[in-house]
Amino acid sequence: MPTVDSLSHVDPKARIGEGAVVGPFCWVGPNVVLEPGVVLDSHVRVEGHTTIGAGAHVHAGAVLGGPPQDLKFKGVTSHLTIGARTVIRECVTANVPTDEGEFTRIGADCLVMAYAHIAHNTVVGDRVILANGVQLAGYVTVEDYAIVGGLVPVHQFTRIGAHAMVGGGCRVPQDVLPYIRAAGHPLKPIGLNLIGLQRRGFTEETIDALRQAYRILLRSNLRLEDACDRIQEAVPGVPEVDHFVRFARATQRGLAR
């Protein structure tokens, strides 16, 4: 059975899973799903069409599933999903999307630290870390295993690639390639995220292939498309390099490079 503190309000229509815990002074709306083992500490507000995955832990003061901070929003039905075992720390806010039937997504096994904001239509992958005060604008994509340092503002429609690491306090106005570190004002690449890649079990052969791709794309004077063609000729058949190239080719806001 779930445990609901008598000082909280849980709408009778909400679906509360086995073993979920709702602490004091929480508010849970009628269209909320808390899967088994979810823990809401005190003063958590969960509203809208929000689903929180099994074993997730939401700390005090978080507000999840609220309407987007977008003047175009007309009260349509849209959704927020949070993956299993994700930890949402104090005073985090995450909004539902602007348009009917769309999703804001936070993946599984993420850590979203205090006072971070995840805006409408944003997609955060699995095992992502967003440090204190990260501000993700609308339509941002953060791929799996990325780490974003504290107080980083990320411009709308921008993407941060898988296994990338963004230094604290750095504005992100353009796409950050997968597997790299980026920092500075303006933001620029400062090498592969070597320690992160090694900790996650990437082979030396794969890391060497990514080094070669990094040099061709970021240290040559080739146009983006020409550099991507050169990479595919020089380093064929490596899935991580293929993802690196696909990400680069797909950029709409340009790359931090």
N, C-alpha and C positions, 0 to 999 in steps of 0.2 A: 504493500500500500504506500502511496505518497504521503509525505508529511507536510502539512500546511499550517503555519503559525496562525493562531487566532487573530493576530493583529494585522494580517494581510487580507487583501481582497483578491479572490480568484473567481472569475466569472464561471458560472455553472456550465457554460458551453465549452470552456477551455478543455483541452485534452491533456491530462497530466499522467505521465507514465509511472510504471512501477518503480518504487524507490526514489522518486524525485523528492527534493526538499525545497520548500518555499519558506524562507525566513521571514522575520517580522517586517511589517511596513512595506511589503511588496504589492504591486498591482499587476494583475495578469488579465489580459483582455479575452473576449469571447472567441477570437479566431486564432488563438495561440496554441501551439503544440509543444509541450515539454516532453521529450522522449525519456525513457527510463534512466534513472540515475542523475538527471540534471540537478544542479544545486544553484539556487538563487539566494545569495546573501541578503542582508537587509536593504530596504529602500531601492529595490530594483523595479523598474517599470518595463513591462513587455507588452506591446500593443500591436495593432495591425495584424496582417496575416504572416505571423512569424513562427518558424519552426526551429527549435534548438535541439541539436543532436545529442544522442545518448552520452552521458558522462561529462557533458560540458559544465563549466563552473563559471558563474557570473557573479562578480564581486559588487560591493555596495555602490549605489548611486548610478549604475548603468541605465541607459534608456535605449531600448532596442525596438525597432519596428515603427518608429514614429514617422510622420509624413516628411517627404523630402523638403529641403530648403530650396524650393524651386517654384517660382511664381506661375509656372505652367501647370502645376499639379491641380487637378480638378476633383480629387477625392475618389479616384478609381481604385479598383482592387489590384494591388500588386504585392509582392512577397519579399520577405527576408528569410534566408536560411543560414543557419550556423551549424557547422559540422561537429561530429562527435569529438569529445574530449578537448575541445577548444576552451581556452581560458580567457575570459573577458574581465579585465581588471577595472578598478574604480573609475566611475564617471565616463566610461566609454559611451559614445552615441553611434548608432548605425540606423540608417533610414531605408525605407522601402523605395522602390523606383517611382518614376514620374508617370509612366504610361501603363495602361491596362495589361495585366497578365505578365508583366516583366518581373525579373528577380534581381535583388542584390544578394550576393553570395559571399559567405566567409567559410573557408574550407575546414577540414578536420585537423586536429592536433596543432592549431595555431595558438600563439600567445599575442594578445592585443593588450598592450599596457595602458596605464592610466591616462585618461583624458584624450585618447585617440578618437578621431572621427572618421567614419566610413560612410560616404555620401551615397546618394541614390545611384542605382545601376552600376555600382562598382563590383568587381569580381576579385576576390582574394583567394588564392589557391591553398593547397594543403601545406602544413608545417611552416607557415609564414610567421615571422616575428615582426610586429610593429611596435616600436619602442614608444616611450611616453610622449604624448602630444603630437604624434603623427597625424597629419590632416590630409585625407584622401578625398579629392574633389569628385564630382560625378563622372561616371563612365571610365574610371581608372581600372586598369587590370594589373594585379600583382601576381606573378606566377609562383609555382611551388618553390618552397625552400628559400625564398627571398627574405632578406633582412633589411629593414628600413630604420635608420637611426632616429634618435629623439628629435622632436620639434621640426621634422621635415614636412614642408608643404608640397603636395604633388598636384600639378595642374590637371584640369579635366582632360579626358581622353588620352592621357599619358599611360604608358605601359612600363612596368619594371619586370625584367626577365627572370627566369628561373635561376636560383642559386646566386643571384646578384646581391651585392651589399652596398647600401647607400649610406654615406657618412652622416652623422648627426648634424642638424642645423642647416643642411644644404637644400636649397630650392630645386625641385625637379620639374623643369618646364618641357623637357623632351624625353623620349624613350631611353631607358637604360638597358643595354644589351644583357642577355643572359650570361652568367658565369663570371661577371666582372665585378670589380669594385669601382665606385664612382664617388667623387667628393669635389669640393672646391666651389668657388664663386667666380665665374659661372661653373656649373657642374661639368666635370669631364672625367673620362676613364683614367684610372690609376693602376691598371694591371688586372690580371685575373684574380679571382677570389680563391687563391691557392689553398689557404688553410681550410676554408670551408669545403672545397672540393676534396681535399685529402681526408678530412674528417668524415665525409659522406661516402668514402670508398671508391672514388674515381681512380682508375688506373693511371699509371704514369704515361702510358701510350695515349690515352684519351686526353690527359692534360697537355701533353706535347702537341697533339693535334689542335687543341683549342688555342694554345700559344701561337701556332702558325696562323690560324684563322684571325686571331686578334691582331697580329702584326700586319697582315695583308689589309684588313679592313680599316684599322685605326692608325697605322704608321706609314702607309703608302699615300701617294697623291692621286690614287685612282678614284673615279666616280663610284658612288655606292653600287650601282648595278654591275659595273666592271669589276669592282673588288669582290662582289659576291660570286661572279662567274669564275674569277681567278681562284677563289677559295675552293669551289666545287671541283675544279680541275686539279688543284694541288693536294687536297685532303678529301678524297672520295670515301664514301662508305662508313663514315663515323656518325652515328645518330646525333650525338651532341653538337657536332659541327653543322649537321643539316638543320638542327633546330636554331642554332646561332644565325645561319644564313636566312632561313625562313622568317625569323623575327625581324632581321634587318630589312629584308625586302618589303615587309608588310607595314613599315612605319608610315604613319600619316603626319605626325608632328615633327619628324626628323629625329635623328639620333644624337645623344650627347656624345660627341667625339671630337 
